Amino acid sequence: MKYSGRFTTKEQYGNIILKSNSKGEILRLKDVANIEFGSSMYDIYSNLNGRPSAAIAIKQSYGSNASQVIEDVKEKLAEIKKSSFPKGVDYEISYDASKFLDASIEKVLHTLVEAFILVGLVVFLFLGDWRSTIIPAIAVPVSLIGTFIFMQFFGITINLVTLFALVLAIGVVVDDAIVVIEAVHAKMEEDPHLGPLKATKRAMHEISGAIIAITFLMAAVFIPIAFMSGPVGIFYRQFSITMATGIILSGVVALTLTPALCAMMLKKTHGIARKKSPLNNFLDGFNDKFNQLTGRYQGVLGKIVNKRAITFGMFIAFCTGIFFLNNNPLGVIKLFVF
């Protein structure tokens, strides 16, 4: 059997079989209908608000700025309307892609502001020092600005995918700054006679390895995506490069700028009696209650987590893996070998 393809003549359409029976009788389309060809060219017929209109679709060329193209088109339409449009003719932009991009950028800004507020609130509640809240507010924008620079270097533009990556990167960037600040405060609390500079040196000597390790570990999750092939790789390459760049730069800033800010801006307040005020009383009471709660939690956790519990948990995890891989022998072999 050969498929004849798309019908092109009246006879082909007329010979379409509508019904047949066992006696060999066949009912064709030409027996019950008049067959005529309409327009040989199918074009677009558009109406806007119930009135006839001419629809024009404009697409940007590769590498152009979508927001700039849309802005130029709007200016050109306004210019043409003044000079060329006859009376009673008007234009309307029914679909504007820049609205979605502007809304996404606004969301990123909202996320950044919310991150600053939450970080400042958490740092101030637990450390009771307003200077400590300023350091993340300086370190985080530096990491994000560096991410934009590398995006320009790799030829990546602002779009929905990269904006989504920036929203996720904000949380990672903030975490690194908080870790450094808390480590410096911990050193000054252990030794009240220790100044910010020496406390920063001791803290960075202890946590530098951890920051480097977690930075490379998190970057290793996203970097392989940039080497994927096919449409999926092209789509997610911008996301992976943006995320990996933000993570690596946050680690670099946590090892350089944040310690320098801690040494310059923090003051030796541990071991010194603070003035009694409603705010200081609230902060001291909050930290005391939190320490009591975490102490109880650690005590209960120490009783629960022991060698038997860990062994039992590993056994349950192993049995669960075998259960899900039961229908895949190759997967079970890989599980045992690798």
N, C-alpha and C positions, 0 to 999 in steps of 0.2 A: 504494500500500500504506500502511495506517495501523497503527501500533503500538497495540495495545489497552491497554497499560499492565500494571500488576500485577494478577494474578488475585485475585478476591475471593469467588467462589462455587465450590461443588463441581462444578457442570457445566463451568465453565471449565477446571478441572484435569482433569476426566474426559475432555474432548475433546482433550487433548494427544496428538498423533500420535507413536507410537513407531516404526512401520514401515509402509511402503507398497511396492507392486510395480507392474509395468507393466499388470496386468490391472485396476487400479483398486481392489484390495483394500487396506483401511486397518486397521491395528491401533492402537486407542486405549488410553489408560491405564485407562479404566473397564472395558475388556474383560478385563483381567488383574489388576486390583487393586480392593480396596474403599477408597474415598476417604472420609476423615473429617477434620473439623477438630479440632485439639486445643485448647489454651488460646488464647483470643482475646487474651490479654495476655501478652506475653513479659517476664518479670522476671529478676532476677539470682538465681541459685542458687550459693551459695558454700560451700566446705568449707575448713577450716583444720586441717592436720595430721590429715586423715582424719575430722574431726568436723564436723557441720553448724554453720554460723556465719552471722551477719548482717554483710554487708560494707557499710561506710559510707565513701563518698569525700567528703573535705572539700577544697574549693578556696578559696584566698584571694581576697578582693576586690581590685580594682585600687587600687594605692597603699598597700596594707598591707605590713607587715614579715613576710616568710615565717617567719623564725626566731621572732619573737614570737608569731605565730599558732600555730605548732606547739607552742611551750612552753605557751601558754594551753590548747590542746586537751589536752595531756598532764596538766596540773594538773586540768582539769575532769573528765577520765576517772577519774583517781585519786579525786577527790571523789565522783563518782557511784558508783564501785565500793564505797566505804565505806558509803554511805547507801542505795543502791537495788538493787544487784545481788543476785539470789537466790543461794542456796547452790549451788556447782558451776558458776557462770557467771563467766567471766573475759574479759578483752580483751587483744588483742595488736596492735601497730602493725606491719603487714607492709611498709609502704613509708613511709619517712621522708625527705622531700626535704631536710631540714636537714643530713643527713649529708654530702651532696654539697657543699653550700655551706660547711660547716665544713671539709671536706677541702680545698676550693679556697682558703679563707682561710689555712689552715695552709701550703699550698704557697707562697702569696705571702710569708708570713713566712719560710719556708725560703729562698726566692729572695733575699729582702732580706738575710738573715743571710749567705748564701753570697756575695752581691755585696760586702758589707762586708768579709768575710774576704779575698776575692780582691783587692779594691781595696787594702786595707791591705797585703797581702803584696807586690803589684806596686809600689806607691808606696814601700814601705820598702826593697825590693830595689834599685830604681833610684835613689832619692834618699837612702837611708840616714838618714832623719830621721823619728823617731816623731811629731813634731809635724805633719808633712805628712799622716800617716795619720788624724789626728783631724779634719782639716778636712772631708774628704768625709763622714765619719760625722755631722757636724753639718749640712752643706748638703743631703744627700740627703733626710733626714726632713722638712726644711722644705719642699722641693718637693712631696713626697708629701702632707704635711698640707694644703698649699695646693690640691693637686688634689682632695682630699676636700671642701674648702670649696666649690670651684667645682662639683663634682658635686652637692652639696646645692642650690646656687643654680639649676642647670639641671634639678633634679628627677630626677637620676639616682641609682639605688640600687646597692648592692653585689649583684652577681650574677655568673654565670660569665663573661659577656661583659666586664664592666668589670674583673673580676679579671684576666682575660687581658691586657687593655690595661695594667693596672698592672704586671704582670710584665714586659712589653716596655718600659714607660716607665722602669723602674728602671735598665736599662742606659744609656738616653739621659741620665738625670739624673746618673749617676755619671761619664760621659764628660766632661761640661762642667766638673765640679769638677776632674778630673784635668788637663785642658788648662790651666786657670788656674794651678794649683800648679806644673806643669812649666814654664810660661812664666816665672813669678817666679823659680824656681830657675835657669833658664837665664840670666836677667839678672844674678843675683848671681854666677853662675859666670864670666860675661864680665867683670864688673867686681867683683873681690873687696872693694873698698872701699865698694860700694853697700849701703845698708841695706835691710831688708825693705819699708819704706814707699816709698822711691824706686823700688826694683825693681818693686814692684807697680804704681806709677803708669806706669812705662815699659812694662811688660808689657801692661797693660790698654790703653794707647794703641795698641799694635800689634795685639792680638788681639780688641779689642772688635768691630771691623767683621766679622771672621770669625765670631765667636760669633753676632752678630745675623743674619748671612746664613744660616748653617747652621740656626739656630733657625727662621727663616721658611721656609726651604726644606723642612725636615722637617715643619713644621706644615702647609705647603701640600699635602703628600701626603695628609693625613688630613682636613683641614677640608672639602673638597668632598664627602666621603662623608656628612657630616651633612645635606646638602641633597638626597640621593637620595630618590626617591618610591617608594611601594609597600612591600610587606612587607620587601624587602631593606633599604631605607632605614631603616625603623623598627627593624629588628634591629641594624644596624650603626651607627646614630646614636650610641648610648651609647658604643660602642667608639671612634668617631672623636673625640667630644668629650673623652673621658677621655685619649686619647693626645695630642691637640693641646694640651689644658690642661697636661698633664705636661711636654710639650716646651717650651712657652712659659714656664712657670714655672721650668723648669731654666735656661733662658737668662737670665731675670731674676735668678735667684739667682747665676748665674755672673758677672753684671755688677755685683752689689751685695754680697751677703753673703760670697761666697767671697773676693773681693779684700780685704774688711775683715778677715776671719779671717786671711788671709795676712799682712797688714800687722801684725796684733796678735800672732799666735802664732809666726810663723817667726823664726828667729834667723840672724844673719850667721855661717855656718859655712864658707862657701867661701873657700879661700885660707888657712884655719887648719888646722895639722897636727892630726889627730885622734889620740887615744890608741890605742896599739897593743893590740888585743884580738882574740881569735879571730873575733868577730862583725864588727868593722871590717875585718879582713884578708879575710874572706870577701866582704864587700860590695864592697871595692875590687877584689879579683880578679874578681868576677862582672862588674862594670861594665867593667873593662879588656877582658875576653874578649868581652863584648857589643859594645863599640865596635870591636874588631878585626873581628868578624864582620860588623857593619853596614857598616864601611868597605870590606871586600872585596865585599860585596853591591852597594854603590853603584858601585864601580869596574866590576864586571861589567855592571851594569845600564846604566851610562853608555856602555859599548861596544856593547851590544845595541840600546839605544833611540837611534836617530839619525833623521835626516830620511827616509832611505830606508826604514827599518823602519816609521816612522809612516805614510808614504805607502802602503806595501804593506799595512799593517794596515787602513787606511781603505778601500783598494780591495777587500780581502777582505770587510770588513763590508758594503760597498755591494753586491757581487755576491751575498752571502748574503741581504740584504734583497730584492733583485730576484728571487732564486730562490723565496723563500717567498711573495712577492706576485705570482708569475707568473700564478696563477689568479684574481687579483683586480685587474683593470685600474684600477678606481676607486682602490684602494689605491696603485697605482703612481703615478697622477696626483697623489694627495695627497702622496706622498713627494717628488715633484719640485716641486710648487707650494709646499708648506709647509715 
